[in-house]
Amino acid sequence: MPKKYYAVRKGRKTGIFENWTECEENVKGYPSAEYKVFANREDAELYLKGFDQLEKYKDILSEGNEVIAYIDGSYSESLNKCAFGCVILTKEGDEQKFSNVIANSEIVSLRNVAGEIEGVKFAVKWACENEYKKIIICHDYEGLSKWYYGEWQANNKYVKDYIEFLRSYKEFSQKAPSF
């Protein structure tokens, strides 16, 4: 079994742990704990420093006409609205930040997932409008890529429309978004 590195950026004790039990002791019940698991120590150290995967993608950005988009979705139960945040990095070193609130009653039942989907759609449109040929999408909800690659079944119209949207982008640009 491959070795795992558990990086705790915010918890009772921060640092890199080599087993889940130690990690869990430092994050379970801790308000707004921040932690991730990595396959190698280097990535865990970058995460602790706040770089996450940015360093990994610098070489990709230098290859050509590509951008990287970091997406996250959120949901407010009291407002019954979802939203997304999106940061797009270009090879020129530009950092574009976007966010939007979605009040569509047909999709808000998907909560933060709807926000993430809308964030992906926004980033893909932005890349296309700005004549980038490839976009790498970084996200935390695994369904975004699993639906696209057919690993998960899309069970509602909104998710099916999301998949079709991404496929139409692929036909336009000759490059599919990468997750």
LINBEL-V658239 format. One record per residue. N is the residue number from 1. SS is DSSP state (@ for helix, = for strand, . for the rest). BURIAL is I if it has 16 or more other ideal C-beta (glycine too) atoms within 10 Angstrom, else O. Layout:
BEGIN
((N:SS:BURIAL) (N:SS:BURIAL))
END
This chain:
BEGIN
((1:.:O) (2:.:O) (3:.:O) (4:.:O) (5:=:I) (6:=:I) (7:=:I) (8:=:I) (9:=:I) (10:=:O) (11:.:I) (12:.:O) (13:.:O) (14:.:O) (15:=:O) (16:=:I) (17:=:I) (18:.:O) (19:.:O) (20:@:O) (21:@:O) (22:@:O) (23:@:I) (24:@:I) (25:@:O) (26:@:I) (27:@:I) (28:.:O) (29:.:O) (30:.:O) (31:.:O) (32:.:O) (33:.:I) (34:=:O) (35:=:I) (36:=:I) (37:=:O) (38:=:I) (39:.:O) (40:.:O) (41:@:O) (42:@:O) (43:@:I) (44:@:I) (45:@:O) (46:@:I) (47:@:I) (48:@:I) (49:.:O) (50:.:O) (51:.:O) (52:.:I) (53:.:O) (54:@:O) (55:@:O) (56:@:O) (57:@:I) (58:@:O) (59:@:O) (60:@:O) (61:@:I) (62:@:O) (63:.:O) (64:.:O) (65:.:O) (66:=:I) (67:=:I) (68:=:I) (69:=:I) (70:=:I) (71:=:I) (72:=:I) (73:=:I) (74:=:I) (75:=:I) (76:=:O) (77:.:O) (78:.:O) (79:.:O) (80:.:O) (81:=:I) (82:=:I) (83:=:I) (84:=:I) (85:=:I) (86:=:I) (87:=:I) (88:=:I) (89:=:I) (90:=:I) (91:.:I) (92:.:O) (93:.:O) (94:.:O) (95:=:O) (96:=:O) (97:=:O) (98:=:O) (99:=:O) (100:=:O) (101:=:O) (102:=:I) (103:.:O) (104:.:O) (105:.:O) (106:.:O) (107:.:I) (108:@:I) (109:@:O) (110:@:I) (111:.:I) (112:@:I) (113:@:I) (114:@:I) (115:@:I) (116:@:I) (117:@:I) (118:@:I) (119:@:I) (120:@:I) (121:@:I) (122:@:I) (123:@:I) (124:@:I) (125:@:O) (126:@:I) (127:@:I) (128:@:O) (129:@:O) (130:.:O) (131:.:O) (132:.:I) (133:.:O) (134:=:I) (135:=:I) (136:=:I) (137:=:I) (138:=:I) (139:.:I) (140:.:O) (141:.:I) (142:.:O) (143:@:I) (144:@:I) (145:@:I) (146:@:O) (147:@:I) (148:@:I) (149:.:O) (150:.:O) (151:.:O) (152:.:O) (153:.:O) (154:.:I) (155:.:O) (156:.:O) (157:@:O) (158:@:I) (159:@:I) (160:@:O) (161:@:O) (162:@:I) (163:@:O) (164:@:O) (165:@:O) (166:@:I) (167:@:O) (168:@:O) (169:@:I) (170:@:O) (171:@:O) (172:@:O) (173:@:I) (174:.:O) (175:.:O) (176:.:I) (177:.:I) (178:=:O) (179:.:I))
END
